[in-house]
Amino acid sequence: MDACITRLSQQLQQHQLQSVVDDFAKLTSQQQTLQLLHLYQSAQRMDVKYSYLQNVATRILTHQPLPQLLIKQFNDTDILSFFTPGLKFNNGFALLDEANNNVIHTLFSHCNIAKLPFNYVRSLMLFESNENLLLALTQQNNQGLTPVASYITCNQYQQSLPKHEFSALLALMEAELKQNKTINTAAFLKALLTLQSTLADKTINEYTILLASAYLGCKTEQIENYLT
């Protein structure tokens, strides 16, 4: 076990929460990531300690920003839910990794039909009034893609969304477009072509084309013509 995890475990056993926060600031980004992941994974294993461990993580992130390396770990709503209280501080939702992805980029790029994130993220926007989250929705990564654009162009499964998730995705798309008056159309279309090249049948289905046309505000025929 890494020494920083051993130290964290000892501090938690002795309820030395201020020491946890103070020591966290002295750790490397990798060690900070290990500690926060340890808190999350421990909470997933022990339901009775979930709230306590979440509060520890929130207390840390109240004083220190989310380590860049942790952004790559936000691959489902479970981890987002655990860290949501802490992400409200220090611009957590809008912090970027070296590829200029934020946690919503990662979440939307890796989501699958079994655990979709759109309704959850929309609920956060509606009930938490978090401007930082709205900013995260509008940020473009190094490919010129926002989180919503990343979902559409990284969705290799190409499965139709349940009605409530589809409605939530459209609402997030609308929220983004209200903030971003211009879309990086060239980057989006390039990413669509890349997606098409990775598919077994080299064909993007009608559902994904529908999402793409809604995002770009154009007719589906224009997307189809571009892809052919």
Secondary structure by P-SEA (a helix, b strand, c coil): ccaaaaaaaaaaaacaaaaaaaaaaaccaaaaaaaaaaaaaaaaacccaaaaaaaaaaaaaaccccccccccccccaaaaaaacccccccccccccccccccaaaaaaaccccccccaaaaaaaaaccccaaaaaaaaccccccccaaaaaaaaccccccccaaaaaaaaaaaaaaaaaccccaaaaaaaaaaaaaaacccccccaaaaaaaaaaacccaaaaaaaac
